[in-house]
Amino acid sequence: MVDSTSFPGTPAGTRLAVLGSPIAHSQSPALHRAAYAALGLDWGYDAIDVPAGSLGEFLADLDSDWRGLSLTMPLKHEVLGHLAGLDRVATVTGSANTVLIGQVDGRRTLHGFNTDVTGLVRALAEGGMRRAGHVTVLGAGATAASAVVAAAELGAEAVEVLARTPAKAAPLVELGRSVGVVVTLSSWAGASESGRTSDLVISTLPGGVTPRDDFPVELRSQALLLDVSYSPWPSALASSWLEAAGTVISGLELLLYQAVVQVRIFLSGDPFEPLPGEDAVLAAMRGALSRQPVKE
């Protein structure tokens, strides 16, 4: 049994949730509940539908029962205006997927973190990818920013971002410069260009969304694909990779590894403080995922 009062600076509440819209498909509740059970903590974790534009109202109604929040689309940018502070990764990426709720002098505080970058890097390492010279990123949202930073951590020299509207991805060029990576922008229509090469493709597209054209079969058979989507699964993009005998990492791996860091934050306030018996906690979380029905 872990005594949460032994971690100074963390909130006393025991209620947590993942927020987003849509959210019914989320497997975060299964992951987090398994983690807290393994840690001997009687904490609750739910999935709550919070559409874009309504996050401020939700946050204003939080009471002392609340400990923290996980955020998914479309809230990772919207939350920034409500936070008292950000960790380094959230500051660099301009997006937060985790909120720690605390108290300072009797007043509630909200501090934001980004665990997606660590989740991406750990999921890729688990899949055998520890270094990539050229990375292709699909999409231009909050998770795409995390993918650019993750690419930098993998030692990438160049990142090509394919977006429906490349102009909307312009901030990723500046982000790349800040982390030492050359980022170029292209439209989805360029995905099928013959001769296209890349070591790694990271798709940050929502489930059910895919570029109009397939990537060349040669690329699909050689480059690793990490598709952050996991519902429905396999996605159309993942299916095209598998048809070419390529290697695919499901978004469930990202979900798992970023959630481990979230649990650290909710427990101690420190994303770098390992959990008590973290290997066992991770095994419990992975086991919870394996028991969830596959949605197609």
C-alpha positions in Angstrom: 0.0 0.0 0.0 1.3 3.4 -1.0 0.7 6.3 1.4 0.1 9.3 -0.9 0.6 11.7 1.9 4.3 10.8 1.8 4.7 12.7 -1.4 4.8 16.4 -0.4 3.2 18.9 -2.8 0.7 16.5 -4.3 -3.0 17.0 -4.0 -5.1 15.1 -1.5 -7.9 14.3 -3.9 -8.5 10.8 -5.3 -10.5 11.6 -8.4 -9.0 11.6 -11.9 -10.3 11.5 -15.5 -9.4 11.7 -19.2 -11.2 14.5 -21.0 -11.8 14.9 -24.7 -14.4 14.5 -27.4 -15.1 11.9 -28.6 -14.0 9.9 -25.6 -16.1 6.7 -25.3 -13.4 4.7 -27.1 -10.7 5.7 -24.7 -8.8 2.9 -22.9 -7.1 5.3 -20.5 -9.5 4.3 -17.7 -8.5 0.6 -18.0 -4.8 1.6 -17.9 -5.0 4.0 -15.0 -7.3 1.8 -12.8 -5.0 -1.1 -13.2 -2.0 1.1 -12.2 -3.7 2.4 -9.1 -4.9 -1.1 -8.1 -1.3 -2.3 -8.4 -0.1 0.6 -6.3 -2.8 -0.2 -3.6 -4.5 3.2 -4.2 -8.3 3.6 -4.0 -8.4 6.2 -6.7 -11.1 6.7 -9.3 -10.5 7.4 -13.0 -13.2 8.0 -15.6 -13.7 9.2 -19.2 -15.6 12.4 -19.5 -16.8 13.9 -22.8 -15.7 17.6 -22.9 -16.1 19.2 -26.3 -13.9 22.0 -27.6 -14.7 25.4 -26.0 -16.1 23.9 -22.8 -12.9 23.1 -20.9 -12.9 26.3 -18.9 -16.3 25.7 -17.6 -15.4 22.1 -16.6 -12.2 23.3 -14.8 -14.1 26.0 -12.9 -16.4 23.3 -11.4 -13.6 21.1 -10.0 -13.7 20.6 -6.3 -11.2 19.2 -3.7 -11.9 15.6 -4.7 -9.9 16.1 -7.9 -6.3 15.1 -8.3 -5.5 15.3 -12.0 -6.6 15.1 -15.6 -5.5 13.4 -18.8 -6.3 15.4 -22.0 -6.8 14.2 -25.5 -8.2 15.8 -28.6 -9.3 18.6 -28.9 -8.1 20.0 -25.5 -4.3 19.8 -25.5 -4.0 23.4 -26.8 -7.1 24.8 -25.2 -5.9 23.9 -21.7 -2.9 26.2 -21.9 -4.7 29.4 -21.0 -5.9 27.8 -17.8 -2.6 26.6 -16.4 -0.4 28.3 -13.7 2.7 26.6 -15.1 4.1 24.1 -17.6 6.9 21.5 -17.6 9.7 21.9 -20.1 8.3 19.5 -22.7 4.8 21.1 -22.6 6.5 24.5 -23.0 8.5 23.4 -26.0 5.6 21.6 -27.8 3.0 24.2 -26.8 0.6 21.4 -25.7 -0.2 19.7 -22.5 -1.9 16.3 -22.1 -1.7 16.1 -18.3 -2.9 18.4 -15.6 -1.9 18.1 -11.9 -4.4 19.7 -9.6 -2.8 21.1 -6.4 -3.3 23.6 -3.6 -1.1 26.5 -2.6 -2.1 28.7 0.3 -5.7 27.3 0.1 -6.0 28.1 -3.6 -6.3 25.6 -6.4 -3.4 25.4 -8.9 -3.3 23.7 -12.3 0.1 22.6 -13.7 0.5 21.2 -17.2 2.8 18.4 -18.5 3.4 16.8 -21.8 3.9 13.0 -21.5 3.4 12.3 -25.2 7.0 12.8 -26.2 8.3 10.3 -23.6 5.5 7.9 -24.6 6.5 8.1 -28.3 10.2 7.6 -27.6 9.6 4.6 -25.3 7.0 3.0 -27.6 9.5 3.2 -30.5 12.3 1.9 -28.4 10.2 -1.1 -27.4 9.6 -1.7 -31.1 13.3 -1.6 -31.8 13.6 2.0 -33.1 16.1 4.0 -31.1 17.5 6.2 -33.9 16.1 7.6 -37.1 17.7 10.0 -39.5 14.6 10.9 -41.5 11.1 11.0 -40.0 7.7 11.6 -41.7 4.9 13.0 -39.6 1.2 12.9 -40.7 -1.0 15.6 -39.3 -0.3 19.1 -37.8 -2.0 19.1 -34.4 -0.8 18.9 -30.8 0.5 15.3 -31.2 2.4 16.2 -34.3 4.4 18.7 -32.3 5.2 16.0 -29.8 6.2 13.8 -32.8 8.7 16.4 -34.0 10.3 16.7 -30.6 10.4 12.9 -30.3 12.1 12.8 -33.7 14.8 15.1 -32.4 15.3 12.9 -29.4 15.9 10.0 -31.9 18.6 12.0 -33.5 16.7 12.9 -36.7 18.2 15.4 -39.0 15.1 16.0 -41.0 11.3 15.7 -40.5 8.8 16.0 -43.2 5.3 17.0 -42.1 2.4 15.9 -44.4 -0.7 17.9 -43.7 -4.1 18.5 -45.3 -3.3 22.2 -45.2 0.4 22.7 -45.0 0.1 26.4 -44.0 -1.5 25.4 -40.7 1.6 23.3 -39.9 3.9 26.4 -40.1 4.5 26.5 -36.3 6.2 23.1 -36.6 9.0 24.6 -38.7 9.9 26.9 -35.8 9.5 24.1 -33.3 12.0 22.0 -35.4 14.5 24.9 -35.3 14.2 25.1 -31.5 15.1 21.4 -31.1 17.7 21.2 -33.9 15.6 19.5 -36.6 14.9 20.7 -40.2 11.2 20.5 -40.7 9.7 20.7 -44.2 6.0 20.9 -45.0 4.1 19.0 -47.8 0.5 18.2 -48.6 -1.0 14.8 -48.2 -1.2 14.5 -51.9 2.6 14.0 -51.9 2.4 10.8 -49.9 2.3 8.5 -53.0 5.3 10.1 -54.7 7.6 7.3 -56.0 11.1 7.2 -54.6 9.9 8.6 -51.2 12.1 7.3 -48.4 12.0 7.6 -44.6 13.2 5.6 -41.6 10.0 6.2 -39.6 6.5 7.4 -40.2 4.4 8.7 -37.3 0.8 9.2 -38.0 -1.0 11.6 -35.6 -4.3 11.4 -37.5 -7.5 10.6 -35.7 -8.9 7.1 -36.0 -10.6 6.6 -39.4 -8.7 9.4 -41.1 -6.1 8.6 -43.6 -4.3 10.3 -46.5 -6.1 10.0 -49.8 -3.2 8.2 -51.5 -1.1 5.2 -50.2 2.6 5.6 -49.5 4.8 3.7 -52.0 5.0 0.0 -51.3 8.8 0.2 -51.0 8.5 2.7 -48.2 5.7 0.8 -46.4 7.8 -2.4 -46.5 10.9 -0.8 -45.1 9.9 2.2 -42.8 8.5 1.6 -39.4 5.0 3.0 -38.8 3.8 4.3 -35.5 0.1 5.0 -35.7 -1.1 6.9 -32.7 -4.7 5.9 -33.4 -6.0 2.6 -31.9 -9.7 2.8 -32.5 -10.8 1.5 -35.0 -7.9 -0.9 -35.3 -6.2 -1.7 -37.6 -6.6 1.7 -39.1 -6.7 2.0 -42.9 -3.1 3.3 -42.8 -1.9 0.4 -40.6 -3.7 -2.1 -42.9 -1.9 -0.7 -45.9 1.5 -1.1 -44.1 0.7 -4.7 -43.1 -0.3 -5.5 -46.7 3.2 -4.4 -47.7 4.7 -6.7 -45.0 5.8 -3.6 -43.1 6.2 -3.1 -39.4 3.5 -1.3 -37.4 3.4 0.0 -33.8 -0.1 0.6 -32.5 -1.1 3.7 -30.6 -1.8 1.5 -27.6 1.9 1.4 -27.0 2.1 5.2 -26.9 -1.0 5.2 -24.7 0.7 2.8 -22.3 4.0 4.5 -22.0 2.7 8.1 -21.7 0.2 6.9 -19.1 3.0 5.5 -16.9 4.5 9.0 -16.8 1.1 10.4 -16.0 0.7 8.1 -13.1 4.1 9.2 -11.8 2.9 12.8 -12.0 -0.4 12.1 -10.2 1.4 10.2 -7.5 4.4 12.4 -6.7 4.2 15.4 -8.9 7.4 14.4 -10.7 7.5 12.8 -14.1 11.0 11.5 -13.5 10.3 9.8 -10.2 9.9 6.1 -10.8 6.8 4.4 -9.4 7.2 2.0 -6.5 7.6 -1.4 -8.2 7.2 0.3 -11.6 7.9 -2.9 -13.6 5.0 -4.6 -11.9 2.7 -1.6 -12.4 3.6 -1.5 -16.1 2.8 -5.2 -16.4 -0.6 -4.7 -14.7 -1.3 -1.8 -17.1 -0.3 -3.9 -20.2 -2.4 -6.8 -18.9 -5.5 -4.4 -18.6 -5.0 -3.5 -22.2 -4.9 -7.1 -23.4 -8.2 -7.7 -21.7 -10.0 -4.9 -23.6 -12.1 -5.8 -26.7 -10.5 -5.0 -30.0 -12.7 -2.4 -31.8 -12.7 -2.6 -35.6 
